[in-house]
């Protein structure tokens, strides 16, 4: 049983946020902290607005967090409210998207080039030794990919920030006054991690970012997966969301049991694990086509095969061919297929379908936007194929 550490007086120093978590006691944002509407842009006094309640309503005016004059800045009264409930004395802040950036970049680029087959072009691709290689943290085999598609590997961009209370407990102002400039200093990296990892293109400069729940005391461990996460959401135009959504806490329940033996469990069909994705690219004299045609065929295929709620059971197979004409009278046919292995299932999801099929498009023939030949993507449950076959 964990020790209850939540009882303390205002005159005592509050426990650190991590102490609560290690004791398995819930910590959430205070109601005042949930009233912040925070944009990652500009000076602190203008970057935050204070809502009347924890839900944003465009018809209800917000109040400025700071009132700056020539001589000083006056902060809103909520600035001295506790950041969390229960109160904490410190918190370690993570930026999930940066902690996950190197992994996601490698996932996107690891199939781009084979130095043994294709040689090396230092401007385009570079393989070599990682000077700070760690067998515990770096799971990849040699040679290490250091540069791909004219961009350097975003090596170890993760950084944490310890925010300490200025008094007995961590206030909202303690937190935002430390975190806001820290995030602004890393704005370029955040834009890079949030952009197009395959093309190595950052977000456009006027994109507005809003720190979400993943930056703050409710932050979860960094996510993993095969596609970039959006832990800092790009917002175009007016921001209409608070800093953090309402926090939730887990609930436990008890139930009586009998002495009867439980029925033998039936194995549930599993779903594919993107962490096991492997790509086999077409190449050589195989048919090539433009990226936009591959994208269009993927879009049509992912719409055609199902709708929300559909579940494709084991041994499912679907193959469709899409024809694209050129103005000169020639064209290309693109075959796309999906097969589901025994013991598996695929719950239809358009976005997931699109992501799977984009991998053999974006991870093969990386020398340019076009000239795509496609290939296969396999994991523990699925085989996806995209193949531009015929010119006519």
N, C-alpha and C positions, 0 to 999 in steps of 0.2 A: 504494500500500500504506500502511495506517495505521501510525503509530508505536506501538510497545508501551510503554505508560506504566504498566503494572501492577507493575513491579519497583521497589520502594522499601523502605527500612528503616523500622522502627517509630519511629526517632528523627526521621525526615523527615516534613514535612507532606504528607499524602496529597493527590492531585489532587481537584479538585471533581468531583462526579457528572457535570456537564454536559461536562467535558473528556473523560471516558470515552465518553460518548455521541457527541460530535463525532468522536472517533477510531474510532467504530464498534466499540468493545470492550464486551462484555456486562458489565452490573453487576446483581447480584441481592441480595436480602436474605440476611443471614447466617442460619445455622441457628437461632441464639438468637432473632433477630428474628422468625422464623417460629413461635416458641413463644408469642407474645403473643396473648392473647384480650382484645380492647380494645373497650370500649363507650364511645360518645360521651355520657357522662352522669356527673355528679358529679366530685369531686376526683380527681386523678391516682392517688393511692395506692390508691383503691378501684375505679377505672375499668378497671384492667388486672389480669388474672390471668396467671400463667405456667404453661403446660402442660408436662408431662413430656417430650413430643415435639412434632413439628410437626403431628401429626394429633390432632384433638380426640377424646377418648373420655370419654363421660359417666361411665363407671365408674372413671376414674382421677382422683383429686383434683388440683386445681390449687393453686398457691401464690400468695399475694398479692404483687403487685409492690412494694407499700410497706407498712411496718409503722409506723403512726403512734402516737406516745405524746404525753403532755402536753408534753414538752420538745423532742422532735425526731422526724424520720421516717427510718427506715432503709430503704434500697432494696434490692431483690433483686440478687443477684450478676450477673444477666444485664444489669443496667442499664449496666454498664461494658463490655459486649461491643460489638464493632463492629456498626453498623447494617447495613452492606453488605459484600459480598465481590465484588471487592476493596474495601479500605477507601477511604473518601472523606473529604474535609475539609468539604464543604458540599453542600447540595441546595436547589433551589428547589421549593417545594411548591405545587401547584395543586389547586383543588376543581373537578372537571369539571362537576358539576351546576350550580354557580353560573356558571361560564364559559359554559355552554350555555343558561342560564335565559332570557335576553332573547330569543334566537333562537327557542326553543321556545314562549315566550309569544306572540310575534308570529305564529308558524305557527298557533297555536290560535285567535288572535283576528282575524287579518287579514281574514277574510271576514264578520265579525260585522256590519259596518255600513258603509254607503256614504254619506258626508256630503252628496254632491251630490244623491242621491235622497231621503234620509230626514231631512236637516237634522241638527242637533246638539243633544244634551242634555248639558250640561257635567257633570252628576252621573253620567251613564251612559257617555257617549263623549266623547272630546276629541281633536281633531287640531290640530297646530300645528308649530312649528319646534323642532328639537333644537338647543339652544344649543351643545352639544359635538359637533355633527355632523362626521363624518369620511368623506370620499368613498372612502377606502381600506377602512374598516371597516364602514360603513353602506351596504348595497346597495339598500335600499328607496327607492322613489320618493316624492316629496312628494304629498299632505300626510302628515306622520308621525303615526302613532298614538301618542298619549301616555297615553291612559286608555281602558279598555274594561271593560264589565260591572262598573262601580263600583270598579275597581282600577287603580292606576297602573302604568305600564310599569316592569318591573324593570330600570332603566337601569344598565348597566356595573357589575354586581355582582361581576365577577371581581376577585380580589385574590390576590396571591402572597405567600409567606413564605419568606425566605431563612434557612435554618437552618445555623449554622456550628458547627464542632467547638470544644469547649472545650480540646482538646489536639491531639495529632498526627493524630487521626482522629475522625470523627463516631461517637459512641456511641449506643446505644439511648436512653439517658436524655437526651442532647443533643436527640435528635429528639422523643421523646414529650413531654418537659417544655415544649418550645416549641409543638408542633403541637396538643396537647390543649387548652390554654386558648384558642388562636387559633380552633380550631373551635367551641368553646363560645361565644365571642363572636359567631359568625356562625350560631348555632343557629337563630335565628328565620328568617333568609334561607334556610338549608338546608331547614327544614321547609316554607317556602313553595315552593321550587323542587321539592321532592319530592312536594308535594301535588297536588291536582286543578287543573291550570292553566286548564282551561276555566271552572270554577266559582270560581276564585280562592280555593280552600280549602286551608289548610295541613294537614299531618299532625296527627293528634290529639296532644295534649301528652305523653301517656305512651308514645308510640312510642319504641322503643329503636333507636338507630342505631349501626352498627359501621363504622368506617373500613375501606374495602376496598383492593384493590391500586391503584385509581386515585388514592389519596392516599398518596404515598410515592415512593421513588426509582425504582420501575418505572412511574411514571405515564406514560400515553400522551398525545398531543395531545388537546384537547377533541373529543368526538364531534360529528357533525352528523347531521341527519335530521329527519323531520317529526313525530316523537313523542318525548315526554320519555324520557330515559334514566334508569336507576336506578343511578347511579354511587355513591351512598351508599345502601345497602340498608336499608329500614325493617325492623326486626326486632321482632315482637310476642312478648313472653314471654322465656323464657330464651334467651340467646345460646349457640349450640352450634357456632360456627365460630371459627377463629383469625383474627388480624389480616389475614393475607395468605396466599393459597393458595401452594402450591409454585411457585416461579418456573421458567420454561422459557427455554431459549435456542435461537436458530435454528441450524440445521445446514446446511452446504453440501456438495454432492457434485459430482464430476466424472464425465464419461463420454466415451468415444471417439466420434469422428465419422467419417463416410465422405465420399467425394467425390461421392456421388450427390445429385442435386437432391432436396430434400424435396418431398413431395406438396403440392399446392395446398391451403392450409387451408380448411376449411369453416366458414363463419360460424356461431357458436353463437347460439341464441336468447337474447335478452337479457331481463332482468327489469325491471319498472317501477322508475323512480327516484322515490321520494317527494319529493325536492327539486323535482320538476317538477309536483307536485300543483296542480291548479286546480279550484275549486269553482264550480258554477253552481246557485244556490239557487232552489227554487220559492218562490212568494210570492203576494201578492194574494189572490184568491179560491180558490186551491188548497186542497185538503183539509188539515186540521190534525189532529194527534193527540197523545197523551201520550208523554213521553220513554220511559217504561217499556215501552210497547208497541213502540216502535221498537227498543229494546234487545232485547226478547224475539224480535222477528222477525229481527234481525241474528244473534242467537245460534242460532236454528233454521236459518237459511240457511247459516251458516258450518259447522255440523255436517253439513247435508244434502249439500253439494256435493262432499265428498270426505273422504279420510282420509290419514293420514301416508304419504308416499311418492308420492302422486298428483302428476302434472304435467299442467297444462292447456296444450295446445299452441296455436299461432296459430289465430285464427278461432274459438276456443272461445266459446260463448255459453250462459249458463244464466240462466233467469228463473223465480222462484217467487213465489207469492202466499200471504200468510198472513192469515187472517180472525180478527178479535177482536170478540166480542160484548159489548155493554153489558147491564147488568141490566135496562135499560128496554126491551130488544128491539132497540135500534139497535146499530151497530157500525162497524168500519172494516176495509178490506182494504189491506194493505201489500204493494206489489210491490217485489221486490229483484232486481237482475240484475248479472251480471258478463260483460263481453266482453273478449277478449284480441286485441290487434292483430296484424297480420302481422309476422313476424320476432321475436315475443315469446313468452314462456311465463310461467306462474304456477305456482310450486311450492307445493302446498297447505300452508297453515299457518293454523290456526284463529285464532291471535292476530293475525296480519297481516291476515287477512280482516276480523276484527272492528274493527281499527284503521282500516282504509280506510273502512268503512261508517259508523263513528262520526263521521268528519270532516264529512260533509254534515248530520249530525244536530246536532252540537255547534257547528259553525261557521255555521249558519244560524238565523235567528230567535232571537237571543241575549237577547231581552227578558225571558225567564223560562225555567223548567225545561221547561214544556209548550208547547203550541201549535206543535209541530214539523211542518214541511212537507217536509223532506228536500230532495233535489236530486241532482245528478250530481257525481262526482269523476273527473277525467281526468288522466292523465299521459302519458308517452311510450309506454306499453304497455297501459294498462287503462282501461276505463270502468266505473265502479261507479255504480249507481243505486238509490236508495231513495225510494219514492213512496207515501204514504198516499193511496189513490185514492177510495174509495167509502164513504159512510156509508149504512147501510140500516136 
